[in-house]
Amino acid sequence: MIGELVERWHRGWIAADGLTSEHRDGYLVVHVNRPHRVFEWIATDDAETAAMATMVAAASEPSWLSVPTHAPEKVVADVEAAGMIVARPDETFMRRALAGHPAPEPPAGYEVEVTGGPVIGVRVLADGEVAASGLMAVVGRDAVAHRIETAEAHRRRGLGSVVMGALITEALDQGAETGLLFASTAGVHLYLKLGWEKISDLVVAQNAAARDAVSA
């Protein structure tokens, strides 16, 4: 079950970011093509973590490994045993039925700008400047949220909820029914408040080449 959901999330992510992916030796690999993250390997079965981590650790290109799991401690042990560095040990894989999702109006002084299309864009503006933003890719009946961000000067004003509500209103109009996302430690509180549920924990690790690229 979790493997199918991971595959569905990945299709939305690559659509939102304009990326491509392939199956390499049976494993899902996304071509991120950034200096510190050329490839991201995504586990659809955490039982394969040790084998995947060994391959990713040996790669010469900066590469990451993301593992949705119900056993994060074991996954951390497996990736560290392979020589990888755990970058984010406590992220969360989440979903929600989109019908009835909260869609609050922006606070006074803010306005919402929505760009439609298979990849929906939302910006919350204050005096013409971007205070918060986000993307959502609709793939079939799924809508995958990506890059939900609020500028530091505008935090704690409910703008994240405004962005999510506007994205999902548009996604519903496009026929989406289920939302999927990978949530950061900071973001998970927002999504829980909006009625999203946890599918699993998420462990993200990087190989030595990725670590060296970041510190260079």
C-alpha positions as CSV (number, residue, x, y, z in Angstrom):
1,M,0.0,0.0,0.0
2,I,2.7,2.5,1.0
3,G,4.7,1.7,-2.1
4,E,1.7,2.6,-4.4
5,L,1.2,5.9,-2.5
6,V,4.9,6.7,-2.8
7,E,4.8,6.1,-6.6
8,R,1.8,8.4,-6.9
9,W,3.4,11.1,-4.8
10,H,6.6,10.9,-6.9
11,R,4.6,11.4,-10.1
12,G,3.2,14.6,-8.7
13,W,6.6,15.8,-7.4
14,I,8.3,15.4,-10.8
15,A,5.4,17.1,-12.5
16,A,5.5,20.1,-10.1
17,D,9.3,20.5,-10.5
18,G,9.6,19.6,-14.2
19,L,11.9,16.6,-13.4
20,T,12.2,13.1,-15.0
21,S,12.7,9.7,-13.3
22,E,13.6,6.2,-14.2
23,H,13.8,2.7,-12.5
24,R,17.4,1.8,-12.1
25,D,18.1,-1.8,-11.0
26,G,14.5,-1.9,-10.0
27,Y,14.7,1.2,-7.8
28,L,13.0,4.5,-8.4
29,V,15.5,7.3,-9.2
30,V,14.6,11.0,-9.9
31,H,16.9,13.2,-12.0
32,V,17.0,16.3,-9.8
33,N,20.1,17.8,-11.6
34,R,21.1,20.2,-8.8
35,P,24.8,20.6,-7.8
36,H,24.3,19.1,-4.4
37,R,21.6,16.6,-5.4
38,V,22.0,15.2,-8.9
39,F,19.8,12.1,-8.2
40,E,17.3,11.3,-5.5
41,W,16.5,7.6,-4.9
42,I,13.1,6.9,-3.4
43,A,12.3,3.7,-1.6
44,T,8.9,2.2,-2.2
45,D,9.7,-0.6,0.3
46,D,11.8,0.1,3.4
47,A,12.9,-3.5,3.5
48,E,15.2,-2.6,0.6
49,T,16.8,0.3,2.5
50,A,20.2,-1.4,3.2
51,A,20.6,-2.5,-0.4
52,M,19.6,0.9,-1.8
53,A,21.8,2.8,0.7
54,T,24.8,0.7,-0.3
55,M,24.3,1.7,-3.9
56,V,23.7,5.4,-3.2
57,A,26.6,5.6,-0.8
58,A,28.9,4.3,-3.6
59,A,27.7,6.7,-6.2
60,S,30.2,9.4,-7.4
61,E,27.4,11.9,-8.1
62,P,25.8,13.9,-5.2
63,S,22.8,11.6,-4.4
64,W,20.0,11.5,-1.8
65,L,17.9,8.6,-0.6
66,S,14.3,9.1,0.8
67,V,12.7,6.3,2.7
68,P,9.1,6.4,3.8
69,T,8.9,3.9,6.7
70,H,7.1,2.8,9.8
71,A,10.5,1.9,11.4
72,P,12.6,5.1,11.2
73,E,15.1,3.9,13.7
74,K,16.0,0.9,11.7
75,V,16.2,2.9,8.5
76,V,18.5,5.4,10.1
77,A,20.7,2.5,11.3
78,D,20.7,1.0,7.8
79,V,21.7,4.1,6.0
80,E,24.4,5.0,8.5
81,A,25.8,1.5,8.3
82,A,26.2,2.0,4.5
83,G,28.2,5.2,5.1
84,M,25.4,7.7,4.3
85,I,24.6,10.9,6.3
86,V,21.1,11.3,7.7
87,A,20.1,14.8,6.7
88,R,16.5,14.8,7.8
89,P,15.5,12.0,10.1
90,D,12.0,13.1,11.1
91,E,9.9,14.2,8.1
92,T,6.4,12.8,7.4
93,F,4.6,11.4,4.5
94,M,0.9,12.6,4.6
95,R,-2.4,12.5,2.7
96,R,-5.9,13.9,2.9
97,A,-9.2,13.6,1.1
98,L,-9.5,17.0,-0.5
99,A,-13.2,17.5,-0.2
100,G,-14.0,19.8,2.6
101,H,-10.5,21.1,3.0
102,P,-10.3,24.5,4.8
103,A,-9.8,27.4,2.5
104,P,-9.5,30.5,4.6
105,E,-9.5,34.0,3.2
106,P,-6.2,36.0,3.5
107,P,-5.8,38.4,6.4
108,A,-6.3,42.1,5.8
109,G,-3.5,43.6,3.7
110,Y,-2.9,40.4,1.7
111,E,-4.2,39.2,-1.7
112,V,-4.1,35.8,-3.3
113,E,-2.9,35.2,-6.9
114,V,-3.7,31.8,-8.5
115,T,-2.2,30.4,-11.7
116,G,-4.1,27.4,-13.1
117,G,-2.9,24.5,-15.1
118,P,-1.7,20.9,-14.4
119,V,0.8,22.6,-12.1
120,I,-1.1,25.1,-9.9
121,G,0.7,28.1,-8.5
122,V,-0.4,30.2,-5.6
123,R,1.2,33.4,-4.3
124,V,0.0,35.5,-1.4
125,L,1.1,39.1,-1.9
126,A,1.6,42.0,0.5
127,D,2.2,45.3,-1.2
128,G,3.3,43.5,-4.4
129,E,5.8,41.3,-2.6
130,V,5.5,37.5,-2.2
131,A,4.7,36.7,1.4
132,A,3.8,33.0,0.9
133,S,3.6,30.6,-2.0
134,G,3.2,27.1,-3.1
135,L,2.7,24.7,-6.0
136,M,0.4,21.7,-6.5
137,A,0.6,19.2,-9.4
138,V,-2.6,17.4,-10.4
139,V,-1.9,13.9,-11.8
140,G,-5.1,11.9,-12.4
141,R,-7.1,12.1,-9.1
142,D,-4.0,13.0,-7.0
143,A,-2.8,16.5,-6.1
144,V,0.7,16.7,-4.7
145,A,1.7,19.8,-2.8
146,H,5.3,21.2,-3.3
147,R,7.4,24.1,-2.0
148,I,4.9,25.5,0.5
149,E,6.7,28.5,1.8
150,T,6.1,31.6,3.9
151,A,8.6,34.4,4.1
152,E,10.0,34.8,7.6
153,A,8.5,38.3,8.1
154,H,5.0,37.0,7.4
155,R,4.9,33.9,9.5
156,R,2.3,33.1,12.2
157,R,-0.4,34.9,10.2
158,G,-2.1,31.8,8.8
159,L,-0.7,32.3,5.3
160,G,0.3,28.6,4.9
161,S,-3.4,27.7,5.4
162,V,-4.4,30.3,2.8
163,V,-1.9,28.9,0.3
164,M,-3.0,25.3,0.8
165,G,-6.7,26.3,0.7
166,A,-6.3,28.1,-2.6
167,L,-4.2,25.3,-4.2
168,I,-6.8,22.7,-3.2
169,T,-9.8,24.7,-4.3
170,E,-8.2,24.8,-7.8
171,A,-7.2,21.1,-7.6
172,L,-10.7,20.1,-6.8
173,D,-11.9,22.1,-9.9
174,Q,-9.5,20.0,-11.9
175,G,-11.0,16.7,-10.6
176,A,-8.4,15.9,-7.9
177,E,-9.7,13.8,-4.9
178,T,-6.6,12.9,-2.8
179,G,-3.8,15.1,-1.6
180,L,-0.3,13.7,-1.0
181,L,2.8,15.5,0.4
182,F,6.2,15.0,2.1
183,A,6.1,17.4,5.2
184,S,9.1,18.9,6.9
185,T,9.3,18.8,10.7
186,A,8.1,22.4,10.8
187,G,5.4,22.0,8.2
188,V,3.7,18.9,9.7
189,H,1.9,21.0,12.4
190,L,0.2,23.1,9.7
191,Y,-1.0,20.0,7.8
192,L,-2.3,18.2,10.9
193,K,-4.3,21.4,11.7
194,L,-5.8,21.3,8.2
195,G,-6.9,17.7,8.6
196,W,-4.1,15.8,6.9
197,E,-3.1,12.4,8.3
198,K,0.2,10.7,8.6
199,I,0.9,7.8,6.3
200,S,4.4,7.1,7.6
201,D,7.6,8.6,8.8
202,L,10.2,9.7,6.3
203,V,14.0,9.5,6.6
204,V,16.2,11.5,4.1
205,A,19.9,10.8,3.8
206,Q,22.7,11.9,1.5
207,N,25.9,10.4,0.3
208,A,29.4,11.8,0.9
209,A,29.5,13.4,-2.5
210,A,26.3,15.4,-1.7
211,R,27.7,16.4,1.7
212,D,30.9,17.6,0.1
213,A,29.0,19.5,-2.6
214,V,27.0,21.4,0.0
215,S,30.0,22.3,2.1
216,A,32.1,23.3,-0.9
